[in-house]
Amino acid sequence: MNKVTLEMGPSFNQVAAELGSMGSALKAACTAGLEKGVKIAAGNVIANHLTGQSLKRRTGNLARAVDGWLDSDTDGVVGVGEGTAVDKYAWLLGDEEKTITPKNAKFLTIPIGEGLTPSGVARYKSPREVDGGFFIRSKGTLLFGYKRGKKGKFRPLFVLVKSVRVKGSGALYEGVTESMADISLAIENEIDRQLGAA
């Protein structure tokens, strides 16, 4: 799941139609408010759920892909659109679980220690990029790293595993749920602004 859809409700269009011209104005105000509301919710997801424990931000690409938009006059969406650069991992915003396995190798190479920058981005794409590195087995775990000098300490850069189980963060649902009052307020404010002058 990489998006949450918010609907005005099954009877909204019927009620708006019964109100005639006032209903058209009400519908326009609700649409404008919903559009502002989904933007607020997307901002909440980015600011409060794509950092820290929920989902640690590394490159910022996923955060830049999260947005709020209208699917129709009565349907708002918060999430990641189709065909973005983050399609492969947008599922992390939901609560889905996946087992990641290597596609063209025996092991997944997961960067650790000095194999990561301070922000958590991999320094190397694979062990092949590291000059003078070697593999060791430590307590049943296969590691790749390097050592400086004969008496230097081994510095691990990668841990090699057959598979990894990853659970989504739930960030999208939590961020939108927390924003429901703000979305309602955005709709109310637009109704007051547009119909208050009528």
C-alpha positions in Angstrom: 0.0 0.0 0.0 1.5 3.3 -1.0 -1.5 5.6 -0.6 -4.6 6.4 1.6 -7.8 7.6 -0.1 -10.2 9.9 1.8 -13.8 10.1 0.5 -16.5 12.7 1.4 -19.0 9.9 1.9 -21.6 8.0 -0.2 -24.5 10.5 0.3 -22.4 13.7 -0.1 -23.2 14.2 -3.8 -26.9 13.5 -3.3 -27.2 16.0 -0.5 -25.3 18.6 -2.6 -27.6 18.0 -5.5 -30.7 18.5 -3.3 -29.4 21.9 -2.2 -29.4 23.3 -5.8 -27.0 26.2 -6.3 -26.1 26.3 -2.6 -25.1 22.7 -3.0 -22.8 23.5 -5.9 -21.1 26.1 -3.8 -20.9 23.7 -0.8 -19.4 21.0 -3.0 -16.8 23.5 -4.4 -15.8 24.6 -0.9 -15.5 21.0 0.3 -13.3 20.1 -2.7 -11.0 23.1 -2.0 -10.8 22.2 1.7 -10.2 18.5 0.9 -7.3 19.5 -1.4 -5.7 21.7 1.3 -6.4 18.9 3.9 -4.6 16.1 2.0 -1.6 18.5 1.5 -1.5 19.0 5.3 -1.7 15.3 5.9 1.1 14.6 3.4 3.2 17.3 5.2 2.5 15.5 8.5 3.6 12.1 7.1 6.9 13.7 5.8 7.7 15.8 8.9 6.7 13.3 11.7 6.8 9.8 10.2 9.7 9.7 7.8 12.4 10.3 10.4 13.5 8.7 13.7 12.1 5.3 14.8 9.2 5.2 12.3 11.2 5.2 9.1 14.7 6.5 9.1 15.3 9.0 6.3 18.5 8.4 4.3 18.4 10.0 0.9 15.1 11.9 1.3 13.7 10.5 -2.0 10.7 8.8 -0.4 9.9 12.0 1.6 10.0 14.0 -1.6 7.7 11.5 -3.3 4.9 11.7 -0.7 2.2 14.1 -1.7 -1.5 14.9 -1.4 -3.8 15.3 -4.4 -7.4 15.0 -5.5 -8.6 11.9 -7.4 -12.0 13.5 -8.0 -14.1 16.3 -6.5 -14.9 14.2 -3.5 -11.8 11.9 -3.2 -8.5 13.0 -1.8 -5.3 10.9 -1.8 -2.2 10.9 0.4 0.7 8.8 -0.7 3.1 8.2 -3.5 1.9 8.3 -7.1 2.6 5.7 -9.7 5.7 5.7 -11.8 8.0 7.5 -9.4 11.7 6.9 -8.7 10.7 5.3 -5.3 8.2 2.7 -6.6 10.3 -0.2 -5.5 10.2 0.8 -1.8 7.1 3.0 -1.4 5.5 -0.1 0.2 7.6 0.8 3.3 5.0 3.5 4.0 2.4 0.9 4.7 2.3 -2.1 7.1 3.1 -4.8 4.5 5.9 -7.4 5.3 8.3 -8.6 2.6 11.1 -11.1 2.5 14.0 -9.7 0.4 16.2 -12.2 -1.4 19.1 -11.8 -3.8 18.2 -11.8 -7.5 21.5 -12.7 -9.1 23.7 -13.8 -6.3 23.9 -16.2 -3.3 23.8 -13.5 -0.7 22.4 -10.0 0.0 25.2 -7.7 0.9 24.0 -5.3 3.6 26.3 -2.4 4.4 27.2 -2.0 8.1 29.7 0.0 10.1 32.2 2.0 8.0 30.3 0.8 4.9 27.7 3.5 5.7 27.9 7.2 5.7 26.8 9.1 8.9 23.4 9.5 7.4 23.1 5.7 6.7 23.7 5.7 2.9 25.9 2.9 1.6 29.5 4.0 0.7 29.9 1.1 -1.8 27.4 -0.7 -4.1 29.1 -4.1 -3.4 32.3 -5.6 -2.0 33.8 -5.6 -5.5 34.3 -1.8 -5.1 36.6 -2.2 -2.0 40.3 -2.7 -2.6 42.1 -5.1 -0.3 38.9 -6.3 1.3 38.2 -10.0 2.3 35.5 -12.3 3.7 35.5 -13.8 7.2 33.0 -15.9 9.1 32.3 -14.7 12.7 30.0 -16.6 14.9 28.3 -18.2 11.9 27.8 -14.8 10.1 29.6 -14.1 6.9 31.2 -10.6 6.9 33.2 -8.6 4.4 35.6 -5.9 5.4 39.3 -4.8 5.6 42.2 -4.6 8.0 45.0 -2.0 8.1 48.4 -3.6 8.8 49.2 -7.0 10.1 48.0 -6.3 13.7 45.1 -4.0 12.7 41.6 -4.6 13.8 39.1 -6.1 11.2 36.6 -3.4 10.1 33.4 -4.9 8.7 31.8 -3.1 5.7 29.1 -5.7 4.8 27.2 -8.5 6.3 26.1 -11.2 3.9 22.7 -13.0 4.4 20.5 -15.3 2.3 17.3 -13.2 3.0 16.0 -10.4 5.1 12.4 -9.9 6.4 11.3 -6.2 6.3 8.1 -4.8 7.8 6.6 -1.5 6.5 6.5 1.4 8.9 2.8 2.2 8.9 3.9 5.9 8.5 1.3 6.7 5.9 -1.7 5.5 7.8 -0.5 7.0 11.1 0.3 10.3 9.6 -3.1 10.6 7.8 -5.0 9.4 10.9 -3.3 12.0 13.0 -4.3 14.7 10.5 -8.0 14.0 10.3 -8.9 16.9 12.6 -6.8 19.2 10.4 -8.4 17.9 7.2 -11.9 18.5 8.7 -10.8 22.0 9.8 -9.5 22.8 6.3 -12.9 21.8 4.8 -14.8 23.8 7.5 -12.6 26.9 6.9 -13.2 26.7 3.1 -17.0 26.3 3.7 -16.9 29.4 6.0 -14.8 31.4 3.6 -16.8 30.6 0.4 -20.3 30.3 1.8 -19.9 32.9 4.5 -19.6 35.6 1.8 -22.6 34.2 -0.1 
